[in-house]
Amino acid sequence: MTTKQRPPRKNTPAGAETGDAINRHLGGRVKQLRGTRGWSLEALANASGVSRSMLSQIEREQANPTLAVTLRIAQAFGLGLGELLEMPGATSSVTVIRADDRAYHYRSDKHCRIRTLSPLNLEKDVEFYEVQLEPGGALRSAPHFQGTREFLTVQKGQVRVESGDDAETLNPADSATYRADVPHAIVNVGRGEALMFLVDIYQ
């Protein structure tokens, strides 16, 4: 394996040595995580928004990425910054999705608003959403992957759940589970706004 040669330095501050150690560790950590997930550099670039060439340089320890770039890579893997660097004390293990973060608004129009409540860019077979429907609004979906089911809990309003040829009406605090690998829909049949929590579970 070819090792990148670093020029000798004199009177190097201890903090700089620590920074170099972190960068060396980061390169190996990114490569290991990418390999575990079976991702190509291109796949990681698409998930993180960091260029393929930059990722390649990081893995070869030929780049000194900014904190923002490192954080984007961590988020692509569904990790906190400390988790990526395997330094648990560096950051909180709690991931927070703020109510006003537009990046998590999957769809917003005058009839329907969907907000993602689970982290983006995370490999998962469960997705969690908040769904808001105005009177007369509907969320209609084509069939998902075979075996997919949805779980819906109504927080406010009255809705009709349709799954294939079946339908049920739900009121506040009602919950339902139904097939989502057939055409399905959630329709606001009440007079006011409907607010629901929706979970998609993929087989």
C-alpha positions as CSV (number, residue, x, y, z in Angstrom):
1,M,0.0,0.0,0.0
2,T,1.4,3.4,-0.9
3,T,1.5,5.8,2.0
4,K,1.2,9.5,1.5
5,Q,4.5,11.2,2.6
6,R,4.0,14.2,4.8
7,P,6.7,16.9,5.0
8,P,8.6,17.2,8.3
9,R,7.3,19.9,10.6
10,K,8.9,21.7,13.4
11,N,7.3,22.9,16.6
12,T,4.0,21.4,15.6
13,P,1.2,22.3,18.1
14,A,-0.3,19.3,19.9
15,G,-3.7,20.3,18.5
16,A,-2.5,19.9,14.9
17,E,-1.2,16.5,15.7
18,T,-4.6,15.6,17.0
19,G,-6.2,17.0,13.9
20,D,-4.0,14.8,11.7
21,A,-4.9,11.7,13.7
22,I,-8.5,12.5,13.3
23,N,-8.2,12.9,9.5
24,R,-6.3,9.6,9.2
25,H,-8.9,7.9,11.3
26,L,-11.7,9.5,9.3
27,G,-10.4,8.2,6.0
28,G,-10.4,4.6,7.2
29,R,-13.7,5.0,9.0
30,V,-15.5,6.3,5.8
31,K,-14.0,3.5,3.7
32,Q,-15.1,0.9,6.3
33,L,-18.7,2.2,6.6
34,R,-19.0,2.5,2.8
35,G,-17.8,-1.1,2.4
36,T,-20.2,-2.4,5.1
37,R,-23.1,-0.9,3.2
38,G,-21.9,-2.0,-0.2
39,W,-21.9,1.6,-1.4
40,S,-19.8,2.9,-4.2
41,L,-18.1,6.3,-4.0
42,E,-20.8,7.6,-6.3
43,A,-23.6,6.3,-4.0
44,L,-22.0,8.1,-1.0
45,A,-21.5,11.2,-3.0
46,N,-25.2,11.2,-4.0
47,A,-26.3,10.6,-0.4
48,S,-24.0,13.2,1.2
49,G,-23.8,15.9,-1.4
50,V,-20.0,15.7,-1.1
51,S,-18.1,15.3,-4.4
52,R,-16.8,11.9,-5.4
53,S,-13.3,13.3,-5.8
54,M,-13.4,14.8,-2.3
55,L,-14.6,11.5,-0.8
56,S,-11.8,9.7,-2.6
57,Q,-9.2,12.1,-1.2
58,I,-10.6,11.7,2.3
59,E,-10.4,7.9,2.1
60,R,-6.8,8.2,0.9
61,E,-6.0,10.7,3.7
62,Q,-5.2,13.4,1.1
63,A,-7.8,15.9,2.2
64,N,-8.5,18.0,5.3
65,P,-12.3,18.2,5.2
66,T,-14.2,21.0,6.9
67,L,-16.5,20.3,9.8
68,A,-19.5,20.9,7.5
69,V,-18.3,18.3,5.0
70,T,-17.6,15.8,7.7
71,L,-21.1,16.3,9.2
72,R,-22.7,15.7,5.8
73,I,-20.8,12.4,5.4
74,A,-21.9,11.4,8.9
75,Q,-25.6,12.3,8.1
76,A,-25.4,10.2,4.9
77,F,-24.5,7.2,7.1
78,G,-27.3,8.1,9.6
79,L,-24.6,8.9,12.3
80,G,-23.8,11.8,14.5
81,L,-20.4,13.4,14.1
82,G,-19.0,11.7,17.2
83,E,-20.3,8.3,16.0
84,L,-18.6,8.8,12.6
85,L,-15.3,9.6,14.3
86,E,-15.9,6.9,17.0
87,M,-15.6,9.7,19.6
88,P,-18.9,9.4,21.6
89,G,-18.2,12.3,23.8
90,A,-17.8,14.7,20.8
91,T,-21.5,15.2,20.2
92,S,-24.9,14.2,21.5
93,S,-26.3,10.8,20.5
94,V,-29.7,12.4,20.2
95,T,-30.7,13.4,16.7
96,V,-33.2,16.2,16.6
97,I,-35.5,17.1,13.7
98,R,-36.8,20.7,14.2
99,A,-40.4,21.5,13.3
100,D,-39.4,24.3,11.0
101,D,-36.6,22.4,9.2
102,R,-37.8,22.6,5.6
103,A,-35.4,19.8,4.5
104,Y,-37.8,17.4,6.2
105,H,-41.0,18.6,4.5
106,Y,-41.5,15.8,2.0
107,R,-44.5,17.5,0.3
108,S,-46.4,20.7,1.0
109,D,-49.3,22.1,-0.9
110,K,-52.6,23.7,0.0
111,H,-54.3,20.4,0.6
112,C,-51.6,18.1,2.0
113,R,-48.4,18.5,4.0
114,I,-46.1,15.6,4.8
115,R,-43.2,16.0,7.2
116,T,-40.5,13.3,7.7
117,L,-40.0,12.4,11.3
118,S,-37.2,9.9,10.7
119,P,-33.6,10.9,9.7
120,L,-32.9,11.4,6.0
121,N,-30.2,9.4,4.2
122,L,-30.6,6.5,6.6
123,E,-30.8,3.0,5.4
124,K,-33.9,1.7,7.0
125,D,-37.0,-0.4,6.5
126,V,-39.2,1.8,8.6
127,E,-40.2,5.4,7.8
128,F,-42.2,7.7,10.1
129,Y,-44.2,10.7,8.9
130,E,-46.5,13.4,10.1
131,V,-49.4,14.0,7.6
132,Q,-51.7,17.0,7.6
133,L,-54.7,17.1,5.3
134,E,-57.0,20.1,4.8
135,P,-60.8,19.4,4.4
136,G,-61.3,17.4,1.2
137,G,-57.6,16.7,0.9
138,A,-56.3,13.3,0.2
139,L,-53.0,11.4,0.1
140,R,-53.3,8.8,-2.6
141,S,-50.4,6.4,-3.2
142,A,-49.5,3.8,-5.8
143,P,-48.5,0.3,-4.5
144,H,-45.3,0.2,-2.6
145,F,-42.9,-2.8,-2.6
146,Q,-44.5,-6.2,-2.0
147,G,-45.3,-6.8,1.7
148,T,-45.2,-3.1,2.7
149,R,-47.7,-2.2,5.4
150,E,-48.7,1.2,6.8
151,F,-49.7,2.0,10.4
152,L,-51.8,5.2,10.8
153,T,-52.8,7.0,14.0
154,V,-55.2,9.9,13.9
155,Q,-54.3,12.9,16.1
156,K,-57.0,15.2,15.0
157,G,-60.0,15.2,12.5
158,Q,-61.7,12.3,10.7
159,V,-60.2,10.4,7.8
160,R,-61.1,7.5,5.6
161,V,-58.4,4.9,5.0
162,E,-58.6,3.0,1.6
163,S,-56.5,-0.1,0.8
164,G,-57.4,-1.9,-2.4
165,D,-61.2,-2.5,-2.2
166,D,-61.4,-2.0,1.6
167,A,-62.1,1.2,3.5
168,E,-62.5,2.3,7.1
169,T,-63.3,5.6,8.8
170,L,-61.0,6.7,11.6
171,N,-61.6,9.3,14.3
172,P,-59.1,11.0,16.8
173,A,-57.0,8.4,18.7
174,D,-58.0,5.6,16.3
175,S,-55.3,3.6,14.7
176,A,-55.3,1.3,11.6
177,T,-52.9,-1.0,9.8
178,Y,-53.3,-1.9,6.2
179,R,-51.6,-3.2,3.1
180,A,-49.6,-0.6,1.2
181,D,-48.6,-2.9,-1.6
182,V,-51.9,-2.1,-3.3
183,P,-53.3,1.3,-4.3
184,H,-54.1,3.0,-1.0
185,A,-55.2,6.4,0.2
186,I,-55.9,8.6,3.3
187,V,-58.8,11.0,2.7
188,N,-59.9,13.8,5.0
189,V,-63.7,13.3,5.3
190,G,-64.2,15.7,8.2
191,R,-65.0,19.4,8.3
192,G,-61.7,20.5,9.6
193,E,-58.0,19.8,9.3
194,A,-56.8,16.2,9.9
195,L,-53.5,15.5,11.5
196,M,-52.0,11.9,11.5
197,F,-48.9,10.0,12.2
198,L,-48.0,7.5,9.5
199,V,-45.4,4.6,9.7
200,D,-44.3,2.7,6.6
201,I,-42.8,-0.7,7.2
202,Y,-41.0,-2.4,4.3
203,Q,-40.4,-6.2,4.2
